[in-house]
């Protein structure tokens, strides 16, 4: 369980969609406050999912090869297959939208990068409230990946202290990228603004590829682990 949770947490923290949204939120006026609301809502979602699973299992994993244990593994397998299918659909969509010379539709947008600090998107984010930032964190939570984490939390045994540590490590790891950007804005705001602007431009060019890679990696990992446990 520990290895699975850490792997899932690492993939979640690298998933580009919430990172891109957080960059815009934290770069807006009063961005540190809005970023904190985003992070708290993000963490609240993770904690709520873990709490619901633990309430259903009463803190004890189902016996191996029992119907509940098998059902959880089947759900986990389906979620892993879903991530692989989603990754492949994204990859094919990028290929079909590519121009004959190998460029994609995103290129013209990326070429406007130097003008982005005052772009319309940024000006619209100026009007985002703290509550809107929190709502955005909920909407952009990678729920498919969180679902995979939930099927793994089923294995948690709260009679052992290492289960608590594993759950805590998962929450921290899944939030680590957002926390790093938030702390950077707090302690070095000017340098952070420059770094986040560069990160935003990079995401404009490579976000789709990153989505494909993260979903494919976690999907393959989940399917492999599920099949191994089902056939062991």
C-alpha positions in Angstrom: 0.0 0.0 0.0 2.7 2.5 0.9 4.5 2.2 -2.5 1.2 2.5 -4.3 0.1 5.6 -2.4 3.5 7.3 -2.9 3.4 6.5 -6.6 -0.2 7.9 -7.0 0.7 11.0 -4.9 3.7 11.7 -7.1 1.7 11.4 -10.3 -1.1 13.6 -8.9 1.3 16.4 -7.8 2.8 16.4 -11.4 -0.6 16.5 -13.1 -0.5 19.7 -15.2 -4.1 21.0 -15.2 -4.2 22.0 -11.5 -0.7 23.3 -11.7 -1.6 25.6 -14.6 -4.6 26.9 -12.8 -2.7 27.4 -9.6 0.0 29.4 -11.4 -2.7 31.8 -12.7 -4.4 32.0 -9.3 -1.3 32.7 -7.3 0.0 35.2 -9.8 -3.1 37.4 -9.5 -3.5 40.2 -7.0 -3.7 38.8 -3.4 -2.6 35.6 -5.0 -1.0 34.2 -1.9 -4.4 34.3 -0.1 -6.1 32.8 -3.1 -3.4 30.2 -3.5 -3.9 29.2 0.2 -7.6 28.8 -0.4 -6.8 26.6 -3.4 -4.5 24.4 -1.4 -6.8 24.0 1.6 -9.7 23.0 -0.7 -7.4 20.6 -2.6 -6.3 19.0 0.7 -9.9 18.9 2.0 -10.9 16.8 -1.0 -8.1 14.3 -0.4 -8.8 14.1 3.3 -12.6 13.7 2.7 -12.0 10.8 0.2 -9.7 9.0 2.7 -12.1 9.6 5.6 -15.0 8.1 3.6 -13.0 5.0 2.7 -11.8 4.5 6.2 -15.4 4.9 7.6 -16.6 2.2 5.1 -13.8 -0.2 6.0 -13.8 0.7 9.7 -10.0 1.0 9.4 -9.5 -2.7 8.6 -8.6 -4.0 5.2 -10.9 -6.7 3.8 -9.5 -10.3 4.0 -7.5 -11.3 0.9 -9.4 -13.1 -1.9 -12.7 -12.2 -0.2 -15.6 -10.8 -2.4 -15.0 -7.2 -1.1 -11.3 -7.4 -1.7 -11.8 -8.8 -5.2 -14.4 -6.1 -6.0 -12.0 -3.4 -5.0 -9.3 -4.8 -7.2 -11.7 -5.0 -10.1 -12.7 -1.3 -9.6 -9.0 -0.4 -9.4 -8.4 -2.3 -12.7 -11.2 -0.5 -14.4 -9.9 2.9 -13.2 -6.5 2.0 -14.5 -7.8 1.0 -17.9 -9.8 4.2 -17.9 -6.6 6.3 -17.4 -4.9 4.4 -20.3 -7.9 5.0 -22.6 -8.0 8.7 -21.7 -4.3 9.0 -22.3 -4.6 7.3 -25.7 -7.5 9.5 -26.7 -5.5 12.6 -25.7 -2.6 11.4 -27.7 -4.6 10.7 -30.8 -6.4 14.1 -30.5 -3.0 15.8 -30.5 -1.9 13.9 -33.6 -5.0 14.6 -35.5 -4.8 18.3 -34.7 -1.1 18.5 -35.7 -0.2 20.5 -38.8 1.5 18.7 -41.8 4.9 20.2 -40.7 4.6 18.6 -37.3 3.5 21.7 -35.4 0.3 21.7 -33.3 -2.6 24.1 -32.9 -1.0 25.2 -29.6 2.0 26.7 -31.3 0.5 30.1 -32.3 -0.7 30.5 -28.8 2.7 29.7 -27.4 4.4 32.2 -29.7 2.5 35.0 -28.0 4.1 34.0 -24.7 6.2 37.2 -24.2 3.0 39.2 -24.2 1.2 37.0 -21.7 1.7 38.9 -18.3 -1.2 41.2 -19.3 -3.2 38.7 -21.2 -7.0 38.6 -21.0 -6.8 35.3 -19.1 -4.8 37.0 -16.3 -7.1 40.0 -16.2 -10.1 37.7 -15.8 -8.3 35.9 -12.9 -7.9 39.3 -11.1 -11.7 39.1 -10.4 -11.4 35.6 -8.8 -12.3 35.5 -5.2 -10.9 33.3 -2.5 -14.0 31.1 -2.7 -13.7 30.9 -6.4 -10.1 29.7 -6.1 -11.2 27.0 -3.6 -14.0 25.9 -6.0 -11.5 25.7 -8.8 -9.3 23.3 -6.7 -12.3 21.0 -6.3 -13.2 21.1 -10.0 -9.6 20.4 -11.2 -8.9 17.6 -8.7 -7.9 14.6 -10.9 -10.7 12.5 -9.6 -9.8 9.5 -11.6 -6.4 9.4 -10.0 -8.0 10.1 -6.6 -10.3 7.2 -7.2 -7.3 4.9 -7.7 -5.9 6.3 -4.4 -9.2 5.5 -2.7 -9.1 1.8 -3.8 -5.6 1.7 -2.3 -6.6 3.3 1.0 -9.0 0.3 1.4 -5.9 -1.7 2.3 -5.0 0.7 5.2 -4.9 -0.9 8.6 -5.3 1.7 11.3 -4.1 -0.6 14.0 -0.6 0.0 12.6 1.1 3.4 12.9 2.7 3.1 9.4 -0.7 3.3 7.8 -1.2 6.8 9.3 2.2 7.8 8.1 1.5 6.5 4.6 -1.8 8.4 4.4 -0.1 11.6 5.6 2.8 11.2 3.2 0.3 10.7 0.3 -1.6 13.9 1.1 1.6 15.9 1.5 3.2 14.5 -1.7 0.0 15.0 -3.7 0.1 18.7 -2.7 3.8 19.3 -2.7 4.0 21.1 -6.1 1.3 23.5 -5.0 2.9 24.0 -1.6 6.2 24.7 -3.2 4.8 27.4 -5.5 2.9 29.0 -2.6 5.9 29.1 -0.3 8.0 30.5 -3.2 5.5 33.4 -3.6 5.6 34.1 0.1 9.4 34.2 0.6 10.6 35.4 -2.9 7.6 37.0 -4.7 9.5 38.8 -7.4 11.6 35.8 -8.4 8.6 33.6 -8.0 6.6 35.7 -10.5 9.3 35.3 -13.1 9.6 31.6 -12.5 5.9 31.0 -12.6 5.5 33.0 -15.8 8.1 30.7 -17.4 6.3 27.7 -16.0 3.1 29.0 -17.5 4.6 29.4 -20.9 6.1 25.9 -20.7 2.7 24.5 -19.8 1.1 26.3 -22.7 3.4 24.3 -25.0 3.6 21.0 -23.2 0.5 20.6 -21.1 -1.2 18.0 -23.4 2.0 15.9 -23.6 2.3 16.0 -19.8 -1.4 14.8 -19.4 -0.7 11.9 -21.7 2.4 10.8 -19.9 1.0 11.1 -16.3 -2.3 9.3 -17.1 -0.5 6.6 -19.1 2.1 6.0 -16.3 -0.4 5.7 -13.5 -2.8 3.7 -15.7 -0.1 1.1 -16.5 1.0 1.0 -12.9 -2.5 0.5 -11.7 -3.5 -2.2 -14.2 -0.2 -4.1 -13.6 -0.7 -4.1 -9.8 -4.4 -5.0 -10.1 -3.7 -7.9 -12.4 -0.9 -9.2 -10.2 -3.0 -9.1 -7.1 -6.0 -10.7 -8.8 -4.0 -13.6 -10.2 -1.5 -14.1 -7.3 
